[in-house]
Amino acid sequence: MSQFLGAAFQPYVGHWIRTSPNATTPLWNSYSQQDIVKMLEVIASQFSKISTYSMGYAGYYPPTTPWNQVDSNCHIAGAVAQLNKRRGQVVIEVAQGIYQQSDAALQQVEIEAALRAAKEANAVFHNTVTSFVFTNEYIVDAQTTNAVNAMILANKQKAHNLNIKVGVRSNLFEKITDSNSSFYKELKTLIQNCDFIQCNLYPDKNAPTPKTV
């Protein structure tokens, strides 16, 4: 069984602007590629793999918005490629997230943006982006499972042509052990069509709080 030990990464960690009660967070499109490179230098000291959540599209962007002019998640693959080039080796490997969009046109441009970003990043430094992760915790029933499966099937060969694997992230993969689950068959089909799966795991609400030494 292949292991994936890394960090889920988004760059939205800037200091709040002003003070309470007028404090606001930095805009989600305000982080530059170089800002993100600096963050990744910290990540690289502990992890060699990251998984992202999206390409930066959101409902407030028209589908015609250029892929590199949306929220700053769009810069992550390029930032990792720049860091890898600077170090002369793959110090961080990217599983590029493709988020679920409620609008079909946005969903398509989200996918196309991931393909474009990966191709450009890997042109800067080979094997920076190695996989696409279709959606995050979107799989909750037969309908959503089938929707993700359709995305996988429609884009699997395009990804493989770029030497990139395709998979999905969920917190409900334990359902595959329950043959009586209402979407067992659909989930099984989806997993068979993936190159990998990522599992989101959360501590139990009654888990003890770690002690600080």
Secondary structure, DSSP 8 states (H G I E B T S, - for coil): ------EE--------BS-TTS-B---TT---HHHHHHHHHHHTTT-SEEE---SS--TTS-TTS-GGGSSGGGGHHHHHHHHHHHHTS-S-EEEEEE---SSHHHHHHHHHHHHHHHHHHHHHSTTSEEEEEEEES---SHHHHHHHHHHHHHHHHHHHHTT-EEEEEES-GGGGG-TTSTTHHHHHHHHHH-SEEEE-----TT-------
